[in-house]
Amino acid sequence: MTSFGGYDLERRRHAGLSRWALGAVAVLLLLTAVPAHAQSFRQGLSAYQRQDYRTASRIFIPLAERGNAPAQTYLGLLFETGRGVPQNYTEAAMWYRRAAEQGDSRAQYSLGLLYDRGQGVPRDIVEASKWLNLSTAAAPPPSREARARIRDAVTTKMTRGEIAQARLRALEWAPSREP
């Protein structure tokens, strides 16, 4: 072995290589973690579209728990309809709310409907209108008109004061990402 100044050059070379290899492995793991997360959602969506709701729920639950808004929305839908999981409006409302607070317009729409009907949440026409307003504003063009019709139908049940209150709540609202 070659020594220089008390240091074993061979050992230093291997230690440097080991640190480099560990660093490379760490980078590869980080790079592959993001697609695996996205892949899981795609797999859940595929299972949902095949009407394999149990598999979809098993895929969506861990994603939803980690704050994935689309997974939260689909999980809310599964609980609302009782597909792949027991029907539970309270659970549906909770998942919709988590996604709606992050700005998911489908979740906002579904949460608004639950508030309008009082399913899983107390009936609250003002809160329903707030979420339906936000959903309509953020909706993609193909669904915007249909959402506007539902929003307007809910608005016909409201007083002017309630309408003003709902609009103010919608204006004051801002999306917030889950930690």
N, C-alpha and C positions, 0 to 999 in steps of 0.2 A: 504494500500500500504506500502511496505517496503522501507524505506529510509536508506541509508548508506552514511555518509559523504556528505549529501546534494544531493545525486543522487538518483533518483527513479530507483531502480533495475528492476522493471517490464518494465518501458519505455525503458531502455537500452537493455533488452532482446529482445523486439519487434523491436527496431531500428536495432539491429544486425541481426535479422532474415530477416527484410525487405531488408537490404543491400545484404545479402546472396541471397535472392530470386531474387532481381533485377540482381545481377551478374549472377546467373544461367540462367535467362531469356535471358540476353545479349549473353551469350555463346551459348545457343541453337539457337538464331537467327543467329549468325555468322556461326554456323555449318550448318544450313539449307539453308543459303543464297548461298553457293557454289553449292550444288546439284541443287538448283532451277535454277541457271544460266545455268548449264550444261543441265538440263532437258529442258530448253527453246530451246537450240540449237538442241537437239535431236528432239523436237517437230517440229521445223522449217525444219529440214532435212526430217523428216517423211512426212510433208506436201509437201515438194518439190518432194519427191519420189512418192507421190500419184498424182502428177501434180496439186496440189492445190496451185498454185503459189501466189495467193493473200494472203492466210494465211501465207505461207512461208515468203513473204516479210514483213508482219506485225510483224512476230516473229524476223526476221533477222535485221530489221532496228534498234531497240533499242540496240540489242547486238552489232551490227556493230558500232554504235555511241559510245559505251563504249569501243571500241578497240578490240573486238573479231575477230581475223584474219579469221578464217573459215567462220564466218557469213559475214564478209566483202567480202570474195571471192564469196560466193553464191549470195550475193546482187549484186555484180558486174555482175555476170552471168545473173541474172534476168534483170538488166538494159540493158545489151548487147543484149539479145534476146527479150526483151519486154514482158516477161512473168510475169504477176501479177503487173507490173508497166509499165509506158510508156517507149518505147525503147528510150534510151538516152546513146550514146557512151561516152559522156563527163562524165556523172555520173558513168558509168561503169568503166571508166579509173581511176576516183578518188578513187572508192572503191577498185579496184584491186591494185592501188598504195599503199594505206594504208596497205593492207594485205601483198603485196610484200615486202614493207619496213620492215615488221616484220619477213620475211623469209618464207612466205607461197609459196611453189613451184608452186601450181596451179595458184595462182594469178600472180606470176612472168611470167609464161608461157602465160597466157591470156593477160597480159600487154604488153609483147613482141610482140604478134600478133597484138595488136592494134597499136603499134608503127610501125610495118612493113606495115600495111595497111593505117595508118594515120586516124584512126577512133577514135574520141574523144580526140586525141592528134595530134600535128604536126607529119607528117611522118618523122621518124628519124631511119635510118637503124642501126646506131651505138647503140642507146639506145635499139632498138629491139634486137639486137644481145647480148647486155649485159644481158638483162632480160632472154633471151632464154638460154644463157650459165649458168646463175645461176639456172634456173629452171631445166635444164638437170642434172646439178651436184647434185641437191638435190632430184631429182625424185626417187620414189620407183622403184625397178627393173622392174616391169611389164610395166611401161610407159616410162622408160628411153630411150629405143631404138627409140620409135616413136618421142619423143621430140628431140632426137639427129638428126633424119632425117629432122625435120622441121628447127632446128637450122642450120644445114648444108645447107639446101636449101636457107635460108636467107643469109648465108655467101657467097654463090656463086654470090650474087649481089653486093658484097663489094670489095673495093680495099684493098690492103695489109695494108695500113695505117689505114683504117677504122677498119679492123679486129684487128689490134694491139691496137687501141684506145678502142674498145669494150672490149677486154680482160683485158686491164688495168683498165677500169671502174669496171669490174666484180671483179677483184682482190682487188681493193680498197674499195669495198662495204662491209658493215657490217650490220647485222640486228639491228633494234632498236625497242624496245617495245613502244607502245603508253602509255602516262601517265594516 
